[in-house]
Amino acid sequence: MVSQLGRLFVNSKNKINMIVIFFLGIGIAIGAGVFRDVNDEEGGHFTFQIQEEKQQVETIDLAKQGMLKYYLQPGTITLYGRGKSGLQDAEIYIKFYGEKGFLSQGSKKNIWTELTEEMPLKSRKNGIVPINIEVEIPYTSTRQYEVGKAVLEFWNENQRVNSINFLVINSNYHQKS
């Protein structure tokens, strides 16, 4: 009788452990999904077309960043750009100014090597030109509506052919009239 109770207790304990492990696994999966959603807007995405005399404006809102990114690293913004060149057989160079920025044509999967003003842009086999910009903004600037401005210019020899004006805002703060 005592051994039967002992087996019943051990079997019950194993079932409870399995149930706890099952719910723990579900909790981890849900937590990972929530973490991904909360940090989904880590940076900004923009598209462009390199062609003569084109200008565009891109607004990046820090308030749309994920919660962890917004509070732990608000002054670092990664801008992911993808575009095509409408200028055939022309070497295109880029300049970035206004805020401190690190430019690259790397992917998320490897280490980014810096792209300087002297280096021509490279396009992939499908004609896509990737540009990644890691922008550094002082923390104090991130706690106001207008956070900063920057410009990305595309040059062909000594002539500017295209530019993208970035306006970084934080819509959690009211715009001054």
Secondary structure, DSSP 8 states (H G I E B T S, - for coil): -HHHHHHHHHHHHHHHHHHHHHHHHHHHHHHHHHHHHHTTTSSEEEEEEE-TTEEEEEEEEGGGS-HHHHHHSTTEEEEEEEEEE-STT--EEEEEESSEEEEE---TTS---B--TTS-----TTSEEEEEEEEE--GGGGGSSEEEEEEEEEEETTEEEEEEEEEEE-TTS----
